[in-house]
Structure formats: structure tokens, C-alpha cells
């Protein structure tokens, strides 16, 4: 699901997306970092599960990091109707926000990182 999420964001025009590896800001300042921190299955395994993700957005200004993080937060929300998100031709999920955009880090370069958390429910 992590790779499908990167494909989805790339198709939407976002760049510099890293999975489970966050480059140093001196190497690549503007990044979107996707990290899966948990994968849970139901008691009765029906082939689906919930994957918990953290999305980090690093930019050179507070305003830009917050703006892009907010865009992604809205994009990756299936809403109260639980609309299916088509991440790739073969991967669909329901995306539910868990924690809204928050300031994570400020660096001296300068750079600012915002993050949010979401749960993606779909096939394992």
C-alpha cells in the first residue's frame, strides 16, 4: 500500500516522495516522506487490513510546509461517505485521518516539517 500511495501522489503532481527513508535536509530539503508504522488485521482475516501511515512534508518555509501538508491531508480523506480512493489500477482503499497537520520540526537551513497520520483500509 505504501508504494501505491506514492504512485497516487506522484500521479497528482507531487514529487520527491520517499518511503521509509528521509534524506538529510542538506541533501534534499523539499520532501514528502511516507512511513507505515502499523498494519492490523481483523480477528477474522478476510484479506483486508488497516495500515497506519505517517505523512511528513518538509519545505523551506512554515507557510509552504503547512499548505502542502494541508493539501495532502484533504486529498487523503475518504470523507464521511467513505469514498474509495483509487491509488493505482489495482489498489483501492478507504482513507481516514487520525491526526491533523502538526508542526514536527524546524531546522537551521531553514526548513520546516509538518506531519499528519492516517489509516488506510484495504486489501493486505
N, C-alpha and C positions, 0 to 999 in steps of 0.2 A: 504494500500500500504506500510505503514511503516513496518508492520510485514513481508510482503512478501520480502521487501528489506533486512531485517535482515536474513531471510531464504536463500536468494540468496547469501549473503556474507558468511554465515556460510557454505553453500554448496561449496563455493570456497576456504574454509580453514581458513577463518578469525574467530577469537574468541574474547570473552569479548566485545560483542556488546550490547549496552544499548540504549533503546528507551525512549525519553523524561525524562530521569533521568541520570545525570552524577555524578558518585560516586566521593567522595573526593580522591585526589591522594594518600593520606596516606592509604586508604583502597584498592584501585585498581588503580595502576598507568597506566598500558597499557590498553587503551580502544579505542573502536570505538563508537562514540556517534552519533545517528541518531535523528534528530529533524525535524518535519514538522512544518513550520511556516506560510503556507498559502495554501488554497485549493480554486481554482477558477473554476467556471463552465462557459460554453459558454452562450451567450444570449439565444440561442435556445438549451435547455438541451437535448442532445442526449444520455445521460447516461455516458458521459466521462467528464473528467476534468483534470486540471493541478495541481499537488501537488508540492509545492516548499519545498525542503529539504536542511538542512544544515548537512554536514558530518564532524565530528571532529575526529582527530586522535591524541591521546596522547601517547608519548613514552618517554624513559629516555634520548634520545639524539636528537639534532636538525636533524642530518642526517637521523636517523631512522624514526622519525615522518614525515619528508618531503618525504622520499622514499615511505612509506606506503600510505600516503595521495595521492601522485602522482599515485601510482598503482590503487587506488580506483577511482581516477578521470578519468583515462584512461578506466578502466573497466566499469564505469557507463556513457559511452558516446555512443549513438547510431550512431554517425557519420553523415556525410552529406547525406548518403543514408537512414537515419532514420531507421536503423535496429531495429527490435523488440527485446527487452530483455525479456527473459522468467524468471521471478522472481521465480515463483512456477509453479506447474502443471496447475493452474487456473488463474494466474495473469501475464499479459503481459503489457509492457509499452514501450514508446519511451522516452529515457533519453537524456536531453540536458543540457550541462554545462551552468551555469550562471556566475560563478565567480571561477577562478582557485585557486589552493592551495596557501594559505597565512598563515603567522605566526599569531597565535592568542594569545598565552600566553607562558611565561617561568616561571617556578616555582623554588623554592629554593631546592627541594628534591634531585636531579634535575629532572625536567620533561619539556617537550616542547609539545605544541599543535599546530597543523596546521588544517586548515579547508578549505572546498570549498562548493559551493552551486550548486544545480542542480534542474531542473524541470522535473518531471515525468508525462507524458501524458498517460492516460489510462482510464479504467473504474473506476467509482466512488466507 
